[in-house]
């Protein structure tokens, strides 16, 4: 499997998406008044998708994020992991795939992110979660708007009872979410803007972890005219009143810091440093 090139993998992705272009374009169009999204199953050949899971790093090899906002494991430093995972990551950044997804979502001037700012690999094991939140509106340099989130799931036999599924909240985090299962070999794509609240419900499986390969796409323009710069904002789930108060205060403090220090007081460590050419 490691003999696959980035172009080989990109060709598979392109063919699969293009084959269902009409259906997924309709799915995005019908949902974009809230949070535009679509998903596509059986994205890569089975043997390749299984191999992605087999070589996925263990949580001990990743950075743990553990707070009232979230509890998960992440990594963007791809040269520390099996080369196949880096190839899959950058296959999603192929010009023809970026162009195709831009066409499907009606977004011009769409750009991939070689630095993997907030992208890369994520692993969620038992009791891990990600509270409802809005993604940071921009890239690391505040030059482009974050507009699409691409999530490719690679854990075999991951079912509804395991938890760890994507939730989008088109009517806000005080109302009911739409659940998108984190099924094996599924690509989920969702819009990010000033009302695109989303989360991952708690993992309850003790036998496996939900593994995900993710990319963000950016644009010169925001998706919505109402979009303004904001840091990542977290909320409590509808039943978490106290947590919601704390997270609202947390977001206000971090936003104040960014008004004073445009790029923050420290460099975000979740980027791919010293990336080698592929």
N, C-alpha and C positions, 0 to 999 in steps of 0.2 A: 504493500500500500504506500510506503514511503517513496516509491518511485513515481507516484503521481506528481505532475507539475502543477503549479498554480493555474496555468492555462487549461490543463486537463480538467481540473476541478471546476474552474469557471465555466467551461463549456457545458458540463453537466448541469450546473446551476441555471445557466442561461436557458438551456433547452427545456428544463422542467418548468421554469417560470413562464417562458414564452408559450409553452403548450397550453397553459391555463390562463393566459393573459386576459381574455375576455371575462372569465368568471371572477378573477381576483380584482380586476379593475372595477367591476360592478360592486363587489364587496366593499372596496375602499370608498367608492362614490356614495354608497348607501349609508355609510357610517361616518363620513367626514364632518357632518354637521355637529357631531358630538366629539368623538375621537376617531379619526380615520384609521382603519386597520384591515389587514387581511392575513390569512395564513395558508400555507401550502404544505401538503404532506408528501412523504416519499421523495424528499428533495435530492438526495444523493444515492448512488448505488448502495445496496444494503451492506456489502462487505466494507465499503469505505466508511459508512456511518458507524458501523460496529467498531471499526478500527479507531475512529476518533474517540470513542468511549474507552476502549482498552488502553489508550496511551494518555488519557486525560490525567493531569496531575492529581495527587492526593491532597486532601485539605492541608496536611502538614507542610506541603510545598508551596502554599499560597498564603496571601496576606488575609488575616481575619479582620473583618469589620464587625464590631459587636457593641451596640449602643441601643438606646430606646428607639432609634430610627430604623435599625436594620441589624441583621445577624447573618452574615454570609462570608464566603471566601472568594477572593478575587486575585487575578494576575494579569498584567499587561506585558510583562517582560518575557516575550515569547521565546527568546533564545535560551531560556532556562528549561524549556519543555521540548517534547518530541517535535521534530520539524514538521510533521504532518499537520499539526494544529495551526502553525503559523501559515502554512500554505492555504488551509481552508479559510482562515481569517482574511488573508489578502486576496483570495479568489473573489470574495464578496466585494472587493474594491476594484475589480476589473472594470474598465471604462464602459464596456458594453452592458454589464449588469447594472451599474449605476445609472446609465442612460435609460435602460429598460424600466427599472423601478421608478425613475423620475417620470417617465411617460405614463406609467400606470397610475401614479399618484398625482399627475398633473403639476409637477414641480420642475421649474426650469432652474438652471444654474445650481445643479446638485453636485456636491463634492464628497468623496470619501475622506477618511482621516487616517493617514499613515502612522500618526503618533499613538493611535488607539486611546485617545483621551477618554477615560471612563469606560472604555470598551475592553475587549479581550476575552478572558475566561472567567466564568463564575461557577461556583459550586455551592449548593445548598443541601446540607445534611439535616438529620433529625433536629427539630426545634428551630431551625433557621427560618427567617422571614424577612420581608421587605415591606415596610409600612407604606400606605398611600403617599405618593409624592409627585411633585413636578420636577422634571429634570432641569438642571442648570440650562439656561436659555442659549448659552454661547459655547464656543470652543475655548481653549485655554487662553488664547490671546484676545478674546472678545472681538474677533474680527468677523466671524461668521455665525449664523444662527443654527442651532441644533434643530433639525426638522424631522428626522426619521430614526427610529430605533429598530435594528434588525437582530432578532434572537433566534438562534438555531440550536435546537435541543437534541442531545445525543445519548440520553440514558435509555437503554432498551427496557421495554415492558413497564414504562412509567405510566401508572394509571391514576384515575381520578382520586382514589382513596389515599394515595400517597401524599396529597397536598403538593405544595411547591409550584402552583400554577399561576400564570399571569392573570391579573385582574385589571380591567380598564373600567374607569368610573365616568361614563359620559355625562352623567347628571350630577357630578361632584361627589366628594368623599363622604357626604352625609346620606347618600342614597345607595341603592343596590348596585353592585358592579356586574359587568359582563365577564364571565370566566372563559379564558382560552387555555385549554389543557396544554401542558408542556410535553406533548407526545414525542416519542422517539422519531427522529428524522423529520421533524416539522420545523419549518421556518415561519416565524410570526413577525410581521412588520407593522409598526404603529407610528402614527404621527406624534410629534412632540411640540407643544405650544403652551400658551398660558393657562389652558384649562384641561390639559391631557393628563389628568390624575390617573396613576396606575400603581400597582403593587404586586407582591407575590405572597400568596397565603402560606401559612406555616407548614413546613414539611413535617409529616408525622411518621414517615417510613424510618425504621431502624435498620433496614437491610441494605439500602442503597442511597445514593445522593443524586440530586437533580443537577446535571451538568449542562452548561450552556456556553455557546460561542457567540459573541456579540460584536456588532459594529454600530456606529452612529454615522449618519450622513448629515452634512451641513449645507447651508445655502447662503447666498449673499443677501437674501431677503427672508423675513419671517413668514410663517405660514398664514398668520392672521394679522390684520392691521392693528389689532389691540395688543399684540405682543410687545412686551417691554423687557429690558434686562432683569433677570432675577437669578438668585442662587437656587440650588436645589432646596425645595420646600417640602417638608414632611408633615403629615397629619396623623392623628390617631385614627383607628378604625371607628365606625359609627358608635360602638359601645365603649370606646376608650376615652372618656371625657377628660380625665386628669392628664393623660398622655397628650391629648390634643392641645391642652393649654400649654404644657411644657414645650411641645414641638413648635407651636406658634411663636413662643418667646424666643426659642432657639433660632428660628428662621429670621426673625426681626434683628437679632444681634448680628448674625452672619451677614445679613443684607447691609446693615449699617457699616460693618467693617469693609465691605466691598465698595461702598460709596466713598470711603476714605482712601482705601488702597485698591485701585482698579483691578489689579490682578491677584488680590489677596495678600496675606502676610506671609504666606509660604507657598512654594510651588507644589501643585498637586502631584503626589507621587505616582498616581495611577496613569502613567504614560509609558510607552515603549521607548526606552533610551538606547542610543547607539544601535539602532536597527541596521542590519546588514542588508544589502541588496539581494533580492531573490532571483 
